[in-house]
Amino acid sequence: MARRTLRVALDQGTGRSGDPADALARLSDRARAAADAGAALLVGPEMSLTGYNIGADLARLAEPLDGRLADRVARIAADTGVALVHGFPERDGDAVYNTVVLTGPDGGRLAAYRKTHLFGDLDRSAFAPGDTPVVQADLHGVRLGLLVCYDVEFPEPVRAHALAGTELLVVPTALMLPFTDVPERVVPVRALENQIHLAYVNRCDTEGALRYAGRSALIAPDGSETLRAGPGEELLVGDADLGAIARAREEQSYLDDRRPDLYGPLSRG
């Protein structure tokens, strides 16, 4: 039987904050580099098309899901044949959401997810929280799921993805220093305890007073590092071995051994 793999590229870097044209030019360049490396999927950080800590420009640059930014991303995906995960401020009526979109290799939108767990005053002052915990799509026969940054620090959303059949969980991020325990300790545990692949793609630059931590990673279902970036700009490319999910679950049956009958009171606090 042929080995099931998905080649993934992680772009630990961004365009100039507040400059979508620069971000799109960078995305096109990185998508071509990913295609040359044989990658089927390219993942960028949280709010990769606009920047994250950009004050009033965030509301000014917000667009609907089918806006001009989406059209440009669709053309890049179709031109390169690489599926793209990008983040931007999504406007829907009076609300603005911290949204990540998966665009397929033909330019069609496969999924859009609104960040559900908002972190700190910056997030809460700028965005409305999403209310859909599990968003998935199929890419080349692989079930992908989407979360954003702070979401992955809660065990419940990741477990919900595992139970819903997510094989590769993609998490664009804008994690700042000094919180390096998240990419180095929390993220590998999330992959291990749910026995899925997890792509965590962080920023590595500076925006205003925020210094981002980098340390992007692709983590395997046994918690080991398939890819790991340092603190600076990098484009990492590696294979997610989908067969590793079944092997990990044969060795340790976390999902089968759950006792959901006991957990109701715990989830209610």
N, C-alpha and C positions, 0 to 999 in steps of 0.2 A: 504494500500500500504506500502511495506517495506521501511524503511528509507534508503536512499542512503548515505553511508559514506565511507571515505577512511582513514584508520589509517596511520598516517605519523610519522616518527621518524626524529628528527633534531639532527645532531651530531655537537655540538659546540666544536670542538677540531680537532687537526691534528696530523699526525706523525712528525718525525723529518724533518726539512726543508732540501731539497736536497737529501732525502733518500727514494726513492719510495718503497723499500722493507719494511721499517718500516711503511710507510703509508698504504701499502696493508695489512700488518699484523693487523694494527689497524682497517682497513675497514672490514676485516673478523670478528674480534671480535665484532665490533659494529653491523654488519649485523646479527650476531647470537643473540645478545641482542635484536635487533629490532624484529627479528622473534619470539623470546620468548615472547615479549610484544604484539604480534599479528599485528605488523605493516606490511603494504604491500609495503611501500616506505621508503627508508633511503636517506637523503640528507646531503651532506657534504659541507664545505666551498669552495670558489674559489681556484682553483689550488691545490686541496686537496691531489693529489698524489705526488706532487713534492715540494710544497712551492711556494710562490709568489715572495718574495724579495730575490732572490738567485743569482743575478748577472749573470755571464757567464754560470753558471750551468743550467740556464733555457734553453738556446739554446742546450746545450749538452744533456739534458734530453728530449728534444722534440721528439715526435714520431708521425707517421701517425695514423689515426683513428683506423686502424686494426693492430696496433703494439702489442708488448709484454704486455704493461700495459692493453690494452683492453682485451687480452686473460685472464689475471689474474682476472680482474674485472668480466668478464663473468663467470668464474668458481665460484667465490664467490657468485654471484647472483644465479646461478643455484643450488649451494649446499645449500643455505639458503632459496630459494624461495622468496627472497625480491628484489624488483626493486631498483636500485642504481643510484643516481645522483652524479657524481664525476667530478672534473675539472683537466685539465692537459694542458701542452703546445703542441698544435697540429702542426706538421710540414707538410706542403703541398708545395712541390717544394722548392723554396727559402724562402717562407713565414712561419712565426710562428704565430699561433693564440691562443688567450686565450679562450679555448674551454671547454664547459661543455657537458657531455654525459649522457643520460638516457639509462641505460641497463635494459632490462626487466627481470622478475623473472625466465625466462628460459635461460638467458644468451645472448639473442639476442639484438642487438643495436636497440633501438626504435627511438632515435633522437639525433642529435648533433647540438649545437648552438655555434657560434663564437661571442664573445663579440663585440658589434657594437660601443659603446661609450667608448673611451679610456681615462683614468684619469691620468693626470699629466705626468711628464717626464718618470717615471718608466714604465708605460704602453706603452707610445708612442715609447720609445726606444727599447722595447722588442717585441712588437706585431704589426701585421697588423690588421686593423679593419675588422670585418665581415660586410657583406652587405645584410644579410637576417634578417629583423626585427622580423618576427613571425615564430617560430619553435614550433611545437606541436606534441603530440603523445597521443594515447589512452592507459590508464592503468586501467584495471578492469572496463571499461565502463566510466571512468572519463577522460575528456580532460585536459591534462597537457600542460603547456607552459613553456618555458625556457628563462630566461634572466641572466645576470651576473652583480652583484655589481652596478657600476655607471649607468648602463642602467635604473634601476628602479627609479633613481632620475629625469628622464625626463618623463613628463606625456604621451607623444605620444606613446612610445612603449607599455606601459601598456594598454592604451586605445585601441591600435590596437589589443592586445590580447583579450580584452573583446569583441570587435566587431567580432573577429574571433571565438568566442565560448570557449575560455579558461575558465575552471572552477577553476583550481588550478594553480597559477603562481609560479614557483619555481625559487628562486634567490640565488645561491651560491655567497658568498661575502667575501672580505678581506678588510673590512672597519677599518681604524685606528682611534685612538683618535686624536683630540677631537671631532670628527664629530658624536656625539651620537644623534643629532637631526634627523639623517636619520632613524635609526631603531625605534626611539621613537615617531617621529612626521610624517615624510614623508611617511614611509611605511604604517602605518595605514590609512593615507589619500588616498594613491594609491588604497588600497583594498576597501575603502568606496566609493570613487568616481566612481569606476568601478564595484563595487558590485560582487567581486570575492574573493576566498580564495587566500592568498599570504603567501608563506613560504620563509622567509628571513633567511639565515643560514650563520653566520659570524664566523670568527676566533676570538680567545680570547687570543692568546699567543703573543710573541715578535719575530720579525725577524729583526736583525740588529737594525737600528734606529726606526723601525716601531713598535708601540704598538697597538694591535688590540682591538677593542671596545667590542666584544661580543654582547650581547643584541639580540641574535637571537629570532625570533618570528614566530608563525603561526597566521595570522590575518584573522578574519572572514569577510564576505561581508558587515557587518554593521560597520566595523572598530574596533570591540572589539578583545581582545587578547584571543585566544584559548590556546596558549602556549607563555611563555616569559622566556628567560634565563637571568641570571645575567651576570657579567663580566668574570666568570670562566668557566672551562670545564664542560659540561653537555650533557647528552643524554635525550632529551625531546620526549615524545610520546603522541600524541593526535589525535582526530578524526576531520576530515573536514566533516561537515554536508553539503552535496551538495544541500539539500532542502533549505538551508538558502539563496542561491542565488536568487531563485524565490521569497522567502518571502521579501527579501530586495528590489527587483525590483518592487514588488507590492506596497510597502510602499512609495518608491521614485523612479520615473521612469527617472533616469538620461540618460540612453541610448536612450530611446524612445523620450525624449524631446530635443535631440540634434538638432542643426541647421547647418548641414554640408555645406549648401549653403553659409553660412557666413564665413566659416573658411579658405577658400583657401588663401586669402591674409595674414592671420595670420601665416600660416605654412611657407610662403615664407619670413617672416620677413620684 
